[in-house]
Amino acid sequence: MRRICMIGLVILGWSGAAYAAGAPKAVAEKGVSFTLHSSRNGNWSDIGTWKEGRLPAAGDNVQIRAGDQVVYDVSSDAAIRTIHVAGTLRFSREKSTLLNVGLIKITPGESCSEDGFACHAAGMAAVPATAPAGAPAGAADGSTALPGLEIGTAESPIPAGVKATIRLVYFEGMDKETLPAIIACGGRWDVHGAPLSRTWLKLGADAKKGDRAVTLSEAVTGWNVGDKVIVTSSNDNYGYGDTFRPTAKKPIASNTEERTITAIEGMIVTLDRALAVPHRGAGDYRAEIANLSRNVVIESADPAGVRGHTLFHSSATGGISYAEFRHLGKENVLGKYAIHFHLVRDGMRGSGVIGASVWDSHNRWITIHATDYLLVRDCVGYQSVGHGFFLEDGTEQYNILDRNLAVQAFSGKRIKSQALPFDNNEGAGFWWANGRNTLTRNVSCENDRYGFKFELRGKSAGFDPMTPLRQPDGSIKNIDIRTLPFLRFEENEAHCDGLYAMNFGDESNKNPSVHGDREHPFIVRNLKIWESHYVLRPNLQYFLLDGLDAYNGVYGVYNPDYDAHVYRHIHMNNIVSEPINRGLDDTDEQRGTFTYEDVLVENCRTGRDPIIQMSVTSPRPGQAGHFRNLTIKNCRSNSNIVDLGGGPRNKTVQNGVTYYFHDYLKAGEVTRVESVRTPGASEGAEYASIKGFTGKDVRAAQVKGVEFPTLLNPVDDLPPATMITSAVLRGGKVLVTGVTQDNGEVAEVKVNGVAARVVGMRAGVTDWSVEIDRPGDGVITAAAKDGAGNVEKMGARVVR
């Protein structure tokens, strides 16, 4: 992904307000006294490159001065204390390199502070508003350029067979909260390793205990002998919120296994040790194998000591692809994450993280904070303290998280001064608080509490859901972020997570909760969830679930709000307690009306509980549940198909709830079910128990004239959102590629008026490409229109 610089306005002031409560502590800036300065372009290993006439040595504070380009071409254990990149530091593509360093700060100016979080405001102000897209710092064309740390580029990554490693070293006297670190402040940081055709994929055949060879679902390129891989769990090991963290006193036994590749032949990968447990690789529910190794590595020198972190700060630019970030993150320290985009807003639109491996992090994998329009795709996160893929403060919009794998995000502590006070940091593979983002084709496994957690609360101390957000027309308005439906949540999968596979909304069950409206519901499509304790907890109003495949769980749809909920194309297989739970389970309250359509429940042995658990009461009269095209197959329950179920029951029946079964038990008939606890209900002669259908606490009758209701009428009035991911010069032409997201279907994308060619379209995410004439002013614009006729007003703009 080649970084391209934006013409579009970068707004920082309104994002800062949202972050004020969660800002890290202010620290006094300690200016760096440089002991070595570059004097010209040259290699790091060339004495002539350095003003002082000697090579960099351990403990030096080095400055790459503006206009100078230095190629790092050594492999050295000598640790440099600070490198200030005001020009360009470029890693060699011809030979393997190793750099040990305490701080790399990429920022313009003649000075910098020894601080791994704060940026020098005066230096940042010197960054030009517009710089040549993709042009290296110190470009030969004489144009003003950003200072840059370049460890490969998207077009010219560090090639296979060459390795580039940065080890972040703590020096005595440094601030342990902010250092060691790599931080881009008004500068460019590009880090790109050799691509892999797939960073992770499903197994292609069952792997038995004792096997050393495993079969992939497709052949891969870029994988090598010696690479570290994980094979994820496919076994019933879900628990009750305990931790998979191996250093805990009594961790949950993990069935995800780490191995090293010893041979690759076609789709067969041979491992260094036999597997200790079986892993499913056939059928509909399969484990994954993920490659953690890359030829570009950013790591902490002492994982057991003071760890490092990395940061793209406001006014920074650059991008990451196919790099490995390991042993990073400062546990319980705000803002010090393995990879962190901080207050960037749309200044890096179209950039992001592609194909990275982030593992053994003590604080997140990838954090997106007050930043929009990033692409995070094909990344592997393995073992993190706290949430893994994390959108921090609820202001983030139009980010795409596509086909990422999240394994073992461990429970952490609430971090002092964190942006959102209600977040308990309990370990979610994916955690976010603004619906206007896209999550597609992601998979979670063995995360401590949640696979996917979308969480918001009402106004409270330290949080106000009324948030200033940029609108599609460019204006900024205060919006209650609880009312912003998912831009896209589709084809995501969760298995073997600790407690909840997917949990959406306000878990406190307070009303009004997170809500859309009849025309703008929260829409979720085509989920796969297996080996899970709680399959899905939807604490939302106005909710549409279209497609759920749930296998081997305890609870199916659990604790739903049920206020204008629509469930379609639902398959539940072997759910052992409550496949379809009552409204707000512990309070036994159904707030509104819901519908289920095209439902297959099979192979469920629920014991005490019915297959469909009925709510007792509602705060509003006339609320109901409707079922149509319901199939119950090979299921057994002591309470039959429908009943009140076990657990706590509401002692007060404020308003009774009625369930209707359309074309069930007989075609053309409607069966009405009511609780015996509803005053005046189910008392007529027509009401009776039905063997094999009703439990002891409900009665049923055949009724006529009851229509299956239409609760939601979704409309698409949101325009698409486009990112330009690269713009490559080819003579007088420019090859432009990008990604467009939409809550419907993308109809067309035009770049400088030329229609782009769609190269991939899945779940509302469209990849496209086009070759255009190089514009005279260098300005490239891209915008899209969707199938509903919505036209994007705030398209992407770059200069090339």
C-alpha positions in Angstrom: 0.0 0.0 0.0 1.8 3.1 -1.2 1.1 6.1 1.1 -0.5 9.0 -0.8 -0.9 12.5 0.7 -4.2 14.1 1.1 -5.5 17.5 -0.2 -8.6 17.1 1.9 -8.9 19.0 5.1 -7.7 17.3 8.3 -9.8 18.4 11.2 -8.1 17.9 14.6 -9.9 20.2 17.0 -13.2 18.4 17.2 -11.6 15.1 17.7 -9.5 16.4 20.5 -12.5 17.3 22.6 -13.7 13.7 22.5 -10.3 12.6 23.8 -9.7 15.1 26.5 -10.9 12.8 29.3 -8.8 10.0 28.1 -5.5 11.8 27.3 -2.3 10.3 28.7 -0.6 12.3 31.3 1.4 15.4 30.3 5.1 15.0 30.7 7.9 17.5 30.6 9.7 17.3 27.3 13.4 16.4 27.5 15.3 17.8 24.6 17.8 15.4 22.9 21.4 16.5 22.6 22.6 15.0 19.4 26.1 13.3 19.4 26.0 12.5 15.7 24.6 14.3 12.6 24.2 13.3 9.0 26.2 15.5 6.6 25.0 14.2 3.2 23.3 11.3 1.5 25.0 8.0 2.1 25.1 4.6 3.9 24.9 4.3 7.6 28.2 2.3 7.4 30.0 5.1 5.6 32.1 7.4 7.8 31.6 10.1 5.2 27.9 10.2 5.9 28.5 11.6 9.3 29.4 15.2 10.2 31.6 14.1 13.1 33.7 11.7 11.0 32.8 8.6 12.9 30.2 5.8 12.7 27.2 5.6 15.1 28.1 3.8 18.3 26.2 2.5 21.4 24.4 5.2 23.3 24.5 7.8 20.5 21.8 10.3 19.8 21.7 10.5 16.0 20.0 13.0 13.8 19.2 12.4 10.1 19.0 16.0 9.0 16.4 17.5 6.6 17.3 16.8 3.0 19.7 13.9 3.8 18.9 10.3 2.8 20.7 7.7 4.9 20.5 4.0 4.0 20.6 1.7 7.1 22.8 -1.2 5.8 24.3 -2.8 9.0 23.4 -5.5 11.4 24.5 -4.3 14.8 23.9 -5.2 18.4 25.1 -1.7 19.5 22.0 0.1 20.8 21.5 3.7 19.6 19.6 5.8 22.2 17.7 8.1 19.8 17.4 8.6 16.1 15.7 11.8 15.0 14.6 11.4 11.4 14.2 14.9 9.9 15.3 13.7 6.5 15.1 10.0 5.4 16.3 6.8 7.0 15.8 4.0 4.5 16.5 0.3 5.3 18.6 -1.6 2.8 16.8 -3.9 0.4 20.0 -5.7 -0.6 21.2 -7.1 2.8 19.6 -8.1 6.1 19.8 -5.5 8.8 19.4 -5.2 12.6 18.9 -2.0 14.5 18.8 -1.7 18.3 17.4 1.6 19.4 15.6 3.4 22.2 13.6 5.9 20.3 13.0 6.6 16.6 11.1 9.9 16.2 10.1 10.9 12.7 9.4 14.6 12.8 10.6 17.7 11.0 12.8 20.4 12.5 16.2 20.7 14.1 15.3 19.3 17.4 13.1 16.7 19.1 12.2 15.6 22.6 13.1 12.3 24.2 9.4 11.4 24.5 7.7 8.4 22.9 4.2 9.9 22.8 4.3 13.7 22.6 5.0 15.5 19.3 6.8 18.8 19.0 4.1 21.2 18.0 6.4 23.6 16.2 7.9 20.9 14.1 4.5 19.5 13.2 3.3 22.9 12.1 6.2 22.9 9.6 4.7 20.0 7.7 3.3 21.1 4.3 -0.4 20.8 3.9 0.2 19.0 0.6 3.1 16.8 -0.4 3.8 14.6 -3.4 1.9 11.4 -3.0 4.2 8.5 -2.6 7.3 10.5 -3.3 10.2 9.6 -1.0 11.5 12.2 1.4 14.2 14.3 -0.2 12.8 13.6 -3.6 15.0 14.5 -6.6 12.3 16.7 -8.1 13.1 19.3 -5.4 9.6 19.3 -4.0 9.0 19.7 -0.3 8.8 16.3 1.3 8.1 14.8 4.7 10.8 13.3 6.8 10.5 9.5 6.5 11.5 6.2 8.0 11.2 3.8 5.1 11.5 0.0 5.8 10.4 -0.9 2.3 7.5 0.5 0.3 4.3 -1.1 -0.9 5.7 -1.2 -4.4 9.3 -2.2 -3.3 9.0 -4.0 0.0 11.9 -5.6 1.7 12.2 -8.6 -0.5 12.0 -12.3 0.5 15.4 -13.5 1.6 16.3 -10.2 3.2 15.4 -9.4 6.8 15.0 -6.1 8.5 14.7 -6.1 12.3 14.2 -3.2 14.8 14.6 -4.0 18.5 13.3 -1.3 20.9 15.7 -1.0 23.8 15.1 0.7 27.1 17.9 3.0 28.4 18.2 3.9 32.0 16.8 7.3 32.6 14.2 7.1 29.9 10.5 7.6 30.8 9.3 4.0 31.2 5.7 5.1 30.3 6.5 6.4 26.8 9.7 4.6 25.8 11.2 2.8 24.0 9.1 3.6 20.9 8.8 4.4 17.2 6.7 7.5 16.7 5.8 9.4 13.5 5.0 13.0 14.3 4.3 15.0 11.1 6.5 12.5 9.3 6.2 9.4 7.2 6.7 5.9 8.4 6.4 3.1 5.9 7.1 -0.5 6.8 6.5 -3.2 4.2 7.8 -6.8 4.1 7.5 -9.5 1.5 3.9 -10.3 0.7 2.2 -13.6 1.5 -0.7 -14.8 -0.6 -2.6 -15.6 2.6 -1.5 -14.8 6.1 -4.0 -17.2 7.6 -6.6 -19.7 6.2 -8.8 -22.6 7.1 -7.5 -26.1 7.4 -8.4 -28.3 4.4 -8.7 -31.6 6.3 -9.0 -32.9 9.8 -5.8 -32.9 11.8 -5.6 -35.6 14.4 -3.8 -35.7 17.7 -0.3 -36.9 16.9 -0.2 -35.5 13.3 2.8 -33.5 12.2 1.5 -32.7 8.7 -1.5 -30.6 8.2 -3.5 -29.8 5.1 -4.3 -26.3 4.1 -7.5 -25.2 2.3 -5.4 -23.8 -0.5 -1.8 -23.5 -1.6 0.1 -20.5 -0.3 3.1 -18.5 -1.4 5.4 -16.5 0.9 5.4 -19.2 3.6 8.8 -20.6 4.5 10.6 -23.3 6.4 11.3 -21.9 9.9 8.2 -19.8 10.0 6.2 -19.8 13.3 2.5 -20.8 12.9 -0.5 -21.3 15.1 -3.2 -23.9 14.6 -6.4 -22.6 16.3 -8.7 -24.4 18.6 -11.8 -26.2 17.3 -12.7 -27.9 20.6 -15.3 -27.3 23.3 -13.2 -25.3 25.8 -15.4 -22.3 26.4 -15.7 -21.1 30.0 -17.1 -18.4 32.2 -14.8 -15.4 31.7 -11.6 -17.0 33.0 -8.5 -16.3 31.0 -6.5 -18.2 28.4 -3.4 -16.2 29.4 -0.7 -18.8 30.0 0.9 -16.8 32.8 -2.3 -16.8 34.9 -2.4 -18.9 38.1 -5.1 -21.2 36.7 -5.5 -20.5 33.0 -8.1 -22.2 30.8 -6.4 -24.9 28.9 -5.8 -23.5 25.4 -6.2 -25.8 22.4 -4.5 -23.4 20.0 -1.0 -24.7 19.3 2.2 -23.0 18.3 4.5 -24.8 15.9 7.4 -24.2 13.4 7.2 -25.2 9.8 9.8 -27.8 8.7 8.6 -28.5 5.2 6.0 -27.2 2.7 4.8 -29.2 -0.3 1.7 -28.0 -2.1 -1.1 -27.7 0.4 0.7 -29.9 3.0 2.7 -28.2 5.8 4.9 -30.3 8.1 5.4 -29.1 11.6 8.3 -29.5 14.0 6.2 -31.3 16.6 3.1 -33.4 16.6 -0.2 -31.8 17.5 -1.4 -32.4 21.0 -5.1 -32.2 20.3 -7.3 -32.7 17.2 -8.2 -29.7 15.0 -11.2 -29.8 12.6 -10.5 -29.2 9.0 -13.4 -30.8 7.2 -17.1 -29.7 7.0 -18.6 -26.4 7.8 -16.7 -25.7 11.1 -12.9 -25.7 10.7 -9.9 -24.4 12.6 -7.4 -21.9 11.1 -3.7 -22.0 10.6 -1.9 -18.7 10.7 1.6 -17.6 9.9 3.1 -15.3 12.5 6.5 -14.8 10.7 7.5 -11.9 8.5 10.8 -10.7 7.1 10.3 -7.3 8.6 10.2 -7.4 12.4 9.5 -4.7 15.1 10.1 -6.1 18.6 11.0 -5.3 22.2 14.6 -6.2 23.0 13.5 -7.3 26.5 9.9 -8.6 26.5 10.2 -9.4 30.2 11.4 -5.9 31.0 10.3 -2.5 29.7 8.5 -3.1 26.4 8.2 -0.7 23.5 5.3 0.6 21.4 4.7 2.2 18.0 2.6 5.3 17.1 1.3 7.2 14.1 0.4 10.6 15.6 -1.7 13.3 14.2 -0.2 14.7 11.0 1.7 11.5 10.4 1.5 9.4 7.2 2.7 6.1 5.9 1.5 2.5 6.1 2.2 -1.1 7.1 2.1 -4.3 5.2 3.4 -7.8 5.8 5.4 -6.9 8.9 5.7 -8.6 12.3 5.1 -6.7 15.5 6.0 -8.9 18.5 6.5 -8.5 22.3 5.3 -4.9 22.2 2.7 -2.9 24.3 2.9 -1.6 27.8 0.5 -3.3 30.1 -2.1 -1.1 31.7 -0.6 2.1 30.2 -3.0 4.3 28.2 -2.0 4.8 24.6 1.1 2.6 24.4 0.0 -0.2 22.0 1.7 -2.5 19.6 0.3 -0.5 16.6 -1.5 2.8 17.3 -3.1 5.4 15.0 -3.7 8.4 17.3 -5.8 11.4 16.5 -5.0 11.0 12.8 -8.6 11.6 11.7 -8.7 11.3 7.8 -5.1 12.3 7.3 -4.2 8.7 6.4 -7.3 7.9 4.4 -6.7 4.8 2.4 -3.7 3.7 4.4 -3.6 1.2 7.2 -2.3 -2.2 8.0 -2.3 -5.1 5.5 -1.1 -8.7 6.2 0.7 -7.9 9.5 1.3 -10.3 12.4 1.0 -8.8 15.9 1.6 -11.3 18.7 2.5 -11.4 22.3 1.3 -7.8 22.9 0.8 -6.6 26.4 -1.6 -3.9 25.2 -3.8 -4.4 22.1 -2.8 -5.5 18.6 -4.0 -2.6 16.5 -5.6 0.5 18.0 -7.5 3.0 15.9 -8.2 6.2 17.9 -10.0 9.2 16.6 -9.0 8.1 13.1 -11.1 7.4 10.0 -10.9 5.7 6.6 -8.2 3.1 7.5 -8.0 -0.4 5.9 -7.0 -3.2 8.2 -7.0 -6.4 6.2 -5.5 -10.0 6.4 -3.9 -9.3 9.8 -3.2 -11.9 12.5 -3.5 -11.0 16.1 -2.3 -13.6 18.6 -2.1 -13.0 22.4 -2.9 -9.6 23.7 -3.6 -8.1 27.0 -6.9 -6.3 26.6 -9.0 -6.0 23.5 -7.1 -6.9 20.3 -8.5 -5.0 17.3 -9.7 -1.9 19.1 -11.4 1.3 18.1 -10.9 3.5 21.1 -13.2 6.4 21.8 -16.4 6.1 19.6 -15.5 8.9 17.2 -13.9 6.5 14.6 -15.8 6.2 11.3 -15.5 4.5 7.9 -12.7 2.1 8.9 -12.6 -1.3 7.3 -11.6 -4.4 9.2 -11.7 -7.2 6.6 -10.5 -10.8 6.9 -8.5 -10.5 10.1 -7.9 -13.3 12.6 -8.1 -12.6 16.4 -6.8 -15.3 18.7 -6.5 -14.9 22.5 -7.1 -11.4 23.5 -6.7 -11.7 27.3 -8.6 -9.9 30.0 -6.8 -6.8 31.2 -7.6 -4.0 33.6 -9.5 -0.8 33.0 -6.8 1.7 32.2 -6.5 4.9 34.1 -8.1 7.9 32.3 -9.3 5.7 29.4 -11.5 7.4 26.9 -14.7 5.4 27.5 -15.2 4.7 31.2 -17.7 1.8 30.8 -15.2 -0.4 28.9 -13.9 -3.1 31.3 -11.2 -4.2 28.9 -12.2 -7.9 29.5 -10.6 -9.3 26.4 -12.4 -9.0 23.0 -10.9 -10.0 19.7 -12.7 -7.0 18.2 -14.1 -4.1 20.2 -15.7 -0.9 18.9 -18.2 1.8 19.9 -19.2 3.5 16.7 -21.4 1.6 14.3 -20.4 3.5 11.2 -17.5 1.1 10.5 -17.2 -2.0 8.4 -16.3 -5.4 9.8 -16.4 -8.3 7.3 -14.9 -11.8 7.0 -13.1 -11.6 10.3 -12.7 -14.6 12.7 -12.2 -14.7 16.4 -11.0 -17.7 18.5 -10.2 -18.3 22.2 -10.6 -14.6 23.3 -11.2 -14.4 27.0 -14.7 -12.9 27.1 -15.8 -11.7 23.7 -15.1 -12.6 20.1 -16.8 -9.4 18.9 -18.0 -6.7 21.3 -19.8 -3.6 20.1 -20.5 -1.6 23.3 -22.1 1.7 24.2 -23.8 3.1 27.2 -26.0 6.1 28.1 -24.8 9.4 29.4 -22.8 9.0 32.6 -19.9 10.5 34.5 -17.1 10.7 32.0 -19.1 9.9 28.9 -21.7 11.6 26.8 -22.9 9.7 23.7 -23.6 13.1 22.0 -20.4 13.3 19.9 -19.3 15.7 17.2 -18.9 13.7 14.0 -18.2 14.6 10.4 -21.3 13.9 8.2 -21.2 12.5 4.6 -21.7 16.1 3.3 -18.6 17.3 5.2 -20.4 19.1 7.9 -19.8 18.4 11.6 -22.8 17.7 13.8 -23.4 16.5 17.3 -24.8 12.9 17.0 -25.8 10.4 19.6 -23.5 7.6 18.5 -25.8 5.0 20.0 -28.1 5.7 17.0 -25.5 5.0 14.3 -26.2 1.5 12.8 -23.5 -0.7 11.5 -22.2 0.4 8.2 -21.5 -3.3 7.5 -21.2 -6.3 9.8 -21.2 -9.4 7.6 -19.7 -12.8 7.1 -17.9 -12.7 10.5 -17.2 -15.9 12.4 -16.4 -16.7 16.1 -15.5 -20.0 17.7 -14.2 -21.2 21.0 -14.2 -17.8 22.7 -14.3 -17.7 26.5 -17.8 -16.5 27.1 -19.6 -14.5 24.3 -19.1 -15.0 20.7 -20.8 -11.8 19.6 -22.2 -9.2 22.0 -23.8 -6.0 20.7 -25.2 -2.9 22.6 -25.7 -1.9 26.2 -25.1 -4.9 28.4 -26.5 -3.0 31.4 -30.0 -3.5 29.8 -30.9 0.1 30.5 -33.6 1.8 28.4 -33.3 3.6 26.1 -30.4 1.5 24.9 -28.5 1.5 21.7 -31.0 1.9 18.9 -31.6 2.6 15.3 -35.0 3.2 13.9 -37.5 1.4 11.6 -35.7 2.6 8.5 -32.1 2.5 9.9 -31.8 -0.7 12.0 -28.6 -2.4 13.1 -28.1 -5.0 10.4 -26.0 -8.1 10.8 -25.7 -10.7 8.0 -24.4 -14.3 7.6 -22.7 -15.1 10.9 -21.1 -18.4 11.8 -20.7 -19.1 15.5 -19.6 -22.5 16.9 -18.3 -24.0 20.1 -19.5 -21.0 22.1 -21.1 -20.5 25.4 -23.3 -17.5 24.5 -23.7 -17.4 20.8 -25.2 -13.9 20.3 -26.3 -11.2 22.8 -28.2 -8.4 20.9 -29.0 -5.6 23.4 -30.1 -3.2 20.7 -33.4 -1.8 19.5 -34.3 -2.1 15.9 -32.1 -5.0 14.9 -32.1 -7.3 11.8 -30.1 -10.6 11.8 -30.2 -12.1 8.3 -28.3 -15.4 8.4 -26.9 -17.2 11.5 -25.3 -20.6 11.5 -24.8 -21.6 15.2 -23.3 -25.0 16.2 -22.4 -26.5 19.6 -23.3 -23.7 22.0 -25.1 -23.4 25.4 -27.3 -20.4 24.6 -28.3 -19.3 21.1 -29.9 -15.8 20.9 -29.4 -14.8 24.5 -30.8 -11.9 26.5 -32.2 -10.1 23.4 -33.8 -6.7 23.8 -36.5 -7.8 21.2 -37.7 -4.3 20.5 -38.4 -4.4 16.8 -36.1 -7.4 16.2 -36.2 -9.4 13.0 -34.4 -12.8 12.7 -34.2 -14.5 9.3 -32.5 -17.6 8.0 -31.5 -19.0 11.4 -29.9 -22.4 11.8 -29.2 -23.7 15.3 -27.6 -27.1 15.8 -26.9 -28.7 19.1 -27.6 -25.7 21.4 -27.8 -27.4 24.8 -29.6 -25.0 27.0 -31.7 -22.2 25.4 -31.6 -21.9 21.6 -34.0 -19.0 21.6 -34.0 -17.1 24.9 -36.7 -14.8 26.3 -36.4 -11.0 26.4 -33.7 -9.6 28.7 -33.3 -13.0 30.4 -32.6 -12.1 34.0 -35.3 -9.5 34.2 -37.7 -11.6 32.1 -38.9 -8.6 30.1 -39.7 -8.2 26.5 -39.6 -4.5 25.4 -41.2 -4.8 22.0 -42.3 -7.2 19.2 -40.0 -9.5 17.2 -40.2 -11.9 14.3 -38.4 -15.2 13.4 -38.6 -16.5 9.9 -37.0 -19.5 8.2 -35.7 -21.1 11.3 -34.2 -24.6 11.7 -33.5 -25.9 15.2 -32.0 -29.4 15.3 -30.3 -31.8 17.5 -30.9 -29.8 20.7 -31.1 -31.5 24.1 -32.1 -28.7 26.4 -33.1 -30.5 29.6 -35.1 -28.2 31.8 -35.4 -25.4 29.3 -37.7 -25.2 26.3 -36.5 -24.8 22.7 -38.2 -21.4 22.6 -38.3 -19.6 26.0 -41.2 -17.2 26.3 -41.1 -13.8 28.0 -43.6 -13.1 30.8 -44.0 -9.3 30.7 -43.5 -6.2 28.7 -43.4 -2.5 29.8 -45.8 -1.8 26.9 -49.1 -3.5 26.0 -49.7 -5.5 22.9 -46.1 -6.9 22.4 -45.7 -10.2 20.7 -43.3 -12.7 19.1 -44.0 -14.2 15.6 -42.6 -17.3 14.1 -42.9 -18.5 10.5 -41.3 -21.3 8.6 -40.2 -22.9 11.8 -38.7 -26.4 11.8 -37.8 -28.3 15.0 -35.9 -31.4 14.2 -34.6 -34.1 16.5 -34.8 -32.0 19.6 -35.7 -33.0 23.1 -36.8 -30.8 26.1 -38.5 -31.5 29.4 -40.4 -28.2 28.7 -41.3 -29.1 25.1 -40.9 -26.5 22.4 -42.3 -23.3 24.0 -42.6 -22.5 27.7 -41.5 -19.8 30.2 -38.3 -21.7 31.0 -36.1 -21.8 34.1 -34.0 -19.2 35.8 -35.3 -16.0 37.5 -38.8 -14.8 36.6 -40.3 -11.4 36.8 -42.8 -11.5 39.7 -44.9 -8.7 38.2 -46.7 -9.1 35.0 -47.1 -5.5 33.8 -48.4 -6.4 30.3 -48.6 -10.0 29.1 -46.7 -11.1 26.0 -48.2 -13.3 23.2 -46.4 -15.6 20.8 -47.8 -16.5 17.4 -46.7 -19.5 15.3 -47.7 -19.1 11.7 -48.3 -22.3 9.7 -47.4 -24.2 12.9 -48.5 -26.7 14.0 -50.6 -27.0 10.8 -50.2 -25.3 7.5 -52.7 -22.4 7.1 -53.2 -22.1 10.8 -51.8 -19.7 13.5 -51.1 -21.0 17.0 -51.3 -18.4 19.7 -49.4 -19.0 22.9 -49.8 -17.2 26.2 -48.5 -17.5 29.7 -50.8 -18.8 32.4 -49.5 -16.0 34.5 -51.0 -13.3 32.3 -54.2 -12.1 34.0 -57.2 -13.1 32.0 -55.2 -14.9 29.3 -55.5 -18.5 28.2 -58.7 -19.0 30.2 -61.1 -19.8 27.4 -62.1 -23.3 26.4 -60.1 -23.0 23.2 -56.8 -22.7 25.1 -55.2 -26.0 26.0 -51.9 -27.7 26.5 -50.6 -29.3 23.3 -48.5 -32.4 23.8 -45.0 -32.1 22.5 -45.4 -28.3 21.9 -46.4 -26.4 25.1 -44.8 -26.6 28.5 -46.6 -26.5 31.8 -46.6 -22.7 32.2 -48.2 -21.8 28.8 -51.4 -22.6 26.9 -52.2 -22.5 23.2 -55.1 -21.9 20.9 -55.8 -21.8 17.1 -56.6 -18.3 15.9 -57.3 -16.5 12.6 -56.7 -13.1 11.1 -53.2 -12.6 12.5 -50.8 -11.4 9.9 -47.0 -11.9 10.1 -45.9 -8.3 10.8 -43.2 -6.2 9.0 -41.4 -4.5 11.7 -38.5 -3.0 9.8 -38.3 -1.2 6.5 -34.5 -0.6 5.9 -33.7 2.2 3.5 -30.3 3.0 2.0 -29.7 6.8 2.3 -26.1 6.7 3.2 -23.6 7.3 0.4 -20.6 5.0 -0.2 -17.1 5.8 1.3 -14.1 5.5 -0.9 -10.4 5.1 -0.2 -7.5 5.4 -2.7 -4.9 2.9 -1.5 -2.2 3.5 -4.2 -1.4 5.7 -7.2 1.5 4.5 -9.2 3.1 6.4 -12.1 3.5 4.6 -15.4 4.9 7.0 -17.8 2.1 9.5 -18.6 -0.4 7.2 -16.9 -1.3 6.6 -13.2 -2.5 3.2 -12.0 -5.0 4.0 -9.2 -6.4 1.3 -6.9 -8.8 1.6 -4.0 -11.5 0.3 -1.8 -15.1 1.5 -1.5 -17.5 0.4 1.3 -21.3 0.8 1.4 -24.2 -0.4 3.4 -25.8 -1.6 0.2 -24.1 -2.4 -3.1 -21.6 -0.2 -4.9 -22.8 0.6 -8.4 -19.8 2.6 -9.8 -16.6 4.2 -8.8 -15.1 7.0 -10.9 -11.6 8.3 -10.7 -11.1 11.7 -12.3 -14.3 10.9 -14.2 -13.1 7.6 -15.5 -15.0 4.5 -14.5 -13.0 2.0 -12.4 -12.9 -1.7 -12.9 -14.2 -3.8 -10.0 -11.6 -6.5 -9.1 -13.4 -7.9 -6.1 -16.7 -7.4 -4.3 -17.7 -9.1 -1.1 -20.1 -8.1 1.7 -20.4 -4.5 0.6 -16.6 -4.0 0.3 -15.5 -3.3 -3.3 -11.9 -3.4 -4.5 -11.3 -1.5 -7.8 -8.6 -0.4 -10.2 -8.2 2.1 -13.0 -5.5 3.6 -15.2 -5.9 7.3 -15.9 -3.9 10.0 -17.6 -1.6 11.7 -15.2 -3.4 14.9 -14.3 -1.6 18.2 -15.0 -2.2 19.5 -11.5 -1.4 16.1 -9.9 -4.8 15.9 -8.2 -6.6 12.5 -8.3 -10.2 12.2 -7.0 -12.3 9.1 -6.5 -15.9 8.9 -5.5 -18.7 6.3 -5.8 -22.4 5.8 -6.3 -24.4 3.0 -4.8 -27.3 0.9 -6.1 -29.8 3.1 -4.3 -28.5 6.2 -6.1 -26.6 7.8 -3.2 -23.6 9.7 -4.5 -20.5 10.2 -2.4 -19.8 13.9 -1.7 -16.7 13.5 0.4 -14.6 11.4 -2.0 -11.0 10.6 -1.7 -8.3 13.0 -3.0 -4.6 12.6 -3.4 -1.8 14.3 -5.2 0.6 12.3 -7.4 
